[in-house]
Amino acid sequence: MISVEHLTKRYGRHNAVDDVSFRCEPGTVTGFLGPNGAGKSTTMRMICGLTPPTAGTATVDDRPYRQLANPGREVGVLLDASAQHPGRTGRETLTLSARLMGVSPTRVDELLDLVGLDAAATRRRFGGYSLGMRQRLGLAHALLGDPHVLILDEPANGLDPEGIFWMRGVLRDFADRGGTVLLSSHLLREVEAVADHFVVIGGGRIVGAGPREDLLGSSGTRVRTLDPQRLTAALLAADVAVSRTTDGALTVPADAETVGRVAAAAGIVLLELRPVTDGGLERLFLSLTASGSGQETSR
Ligand SMILES: Nc1ncnc2c1ncn2[C@@H]1O[C@H](COP(=O)(O)OP(=O)(O)OP(=O)(O)O)[C@@H](O)[C@H]1O
């Protein structure tokens, strides 16, 4: 578990991080969202003992990061994918870290395989890696010690769409096996696809936090079918109200499972079935980016 209590970082008269508190629980992916300059990296650096806080505390499993005996075996960290020696190959980089952490060298091959760096790529010097390859190696590095906590700052930066999809799967799987993930991004969509908790920061302060369902909000289910009339009748018979949208879909004030079961029982084919969100998190995020705290842009 990651626990952040009243964490504050002041640079001169500027509060980069201002009284920030949140927790990341095992089995969850926490999306740490905010526009550029909001304070995400500074918060993560304080959690990892790289930046001393002006006030407040951050612990991993109730201990400050710097007090962990062999931190790589407990916490996988990826804060800056480019922060590796440019003259070492990808394989040398991981092998050296494996030795330092006391990890079996066979794990290096497992990880290189997992992150999709092939034999030719692992023999190349890190200085010649693309940003996407650096992120893949960075994730391999973070996972090398088989930690139960991951702290990743903008890990999808530079990855292509296939790479982003792949990384989501790795992180989801890690959390589903009981791991704790803290994942920062300035791109809402990237985090929305994988996180089950969100912490939204703007101007150094937390402006929203909570589980996915609370922040995204849900106002029922949208459903499209080949036979809207028969589905409407089946839903009404099951005491579920129905309204028709202009594009021919139906919206229903019930969850997707209820709607799916009614349709299945009536033998009705569905073309689309998904929750309708009220955009709570998106509104919050856009209000932050519009207020001049930063811009949501790709880097
Ligand atoms: N070493 C430093 N000295 C002075 N100011 C700093 C320092 N590091 C960060 N800041 C300032 O603190 C604020 C928060 O920066 P931080 O890098 O934590 O934001 P961020 O949310 O990670 O943004 P991005 O998405 O652009 O990486 C910014 O105003 C930044 O300029």
The ligand as an ORCA input file, in Angstrom:
! r2SCAN-3c Opt
* xyz 0 1
  N      13.407     21.377     -9.037
  C      12.441     22.288     -9.196
  N      12.669     23.594     -8.921
  C      11.690     24.511     -9.070
  N      10.419     24.234     -9.464
  C      10.143     22.949     -9.753
  C      11.122     21.914     -9.630
  N      10.529     20.736     -9.975
  C       9.250     21.023    -10.301
  N       9.020     22.338    -10.170
  C       7.739     23.030    -10.418
  O       6.744     22.347     -9.668
  C       5.530     22.294    -10.402
  C       5.073     20.860    -10.509
  O       5.937     20.180    -11.426
  P       5.799     18.610    -11.732
  O       6.931     18.264    -12.633
  O       5.659     17.880    -10.464
  O       4.425     18.585    -12.525
  P       3.769     17.386    -13.348
  O       2.350     17.311    -12.934
  O       4.583     16.157    -13.217
  O       3.829     17.916    -14.837
  P       4.186     17.169    -16.232
  O       2.952     16.430    -16.651
  O       4.472     18.331    -17.131
  O       5.370     16.307    -15.983
  C       5.785     22.981    -11.721
  O       5.348     24.336    -11.615
  C       7.289     22.909    -11.865
  O       7.763     23.980    -12.638
*
